[in-house]
Amino acid sequence: MALITPLRAGWLATPLLLLGCPEEVKETGETDADTDTDTDTDTDSDTDTDTDTDTDTDTGETGEPDDTGDSGDTGEPAPVFSVFTDDGDLVEAIDVVATEAGAYVVGFNLAGEAGVWWFDAAGGAATEVYAGDPLVMPTGLAISGDLSTLYVSDLGVPSTSGAMNGAVYSLASGGGALSELGADDAIDLPGDVAEQHGGSGLYVSGFDSSGNAAIFSLSGGSATAVASGGSLVDPTAIAVTPDGNWLFVVDSLAADGRAAIIRFELPGFASTVVASGFQVAFPGGVATDGAAAWYTTIGDPGLVEMSIDGSAMTVTDTLGLMELPGGIGLATDRVYVTEIASDAGADLYLLSY
């Protein structure tokens, strides 16, 4: 608790920046199977129109890679990373959930109000879904499997007793009133929320009344800690695979003061650290489609795609566009990434492929 107390106080005012560096990763499109320290300096990472995405199986030689995996040979489109929107009314975008029709974003508007906005996949201006009280510092956003309900975690809302901070709300995806779901005075500083498989409840990251980091199950108006201790120090962003077999958690302090991705096997919550030693902008971001897990890093701002077991990673070339990447939303052939920095050149980025 001594480690996290001063940081928790700062959450309500500014993003949390943690220093570190990611583990070994590879550039988008590169499936080089080397396990040694290949010294080939030709990385094909130019930001010009070169779309070469070699998938050679170089086994350590330092010559030119074999082009048998070039995307021009397979006909597969090269990934494109670009600005999706820089909406004039949205100043700070924190988290995002995606559907095939577009994306919902939680953040702050030009007037400083916290809220939720909708962006059509075709682009255009933001549509306000909800803004204003009681939201104070929303950091997590999720959507129900039937797309009818949004869930928002807010770590800045004072609890009824005043002993804690934080609340979790539901909201019709088309707009309406917020409904508190039972986290008040039960989960301190709820960082993120994810729907449980089958819609039986929610998972929420946060702290219990004694200040212990935990993952909670929130259902029927009551919260129960289902995982605590171990590598959990400062759990923030969370995501559940569509099949309900795995829960991924970004913990900003799990790896000796740096961030880690902890994978929990469900329903037993056996945990494994599958990535570590990187840095995040609070609250970070993680999403999964069941085939892979994606997470954001800062320092060298990036978007990382990781195999479910953590055995392989690919770093997206984000072209130096992002400043403080945050939440992630996945749709078919699309990855949305929020920009937390209010003075950056965009609110939401899109990786399409």
Order of alpha helices (4+ residues) and beta strands (2+ residues): alpha-alpha-beta-beta-beta-beta-beta-beta-beta-beta-beta-beta-beta-beta-beta-beta-beta-beta-beta-beta-beta-beta-beta-beta-beta-beta
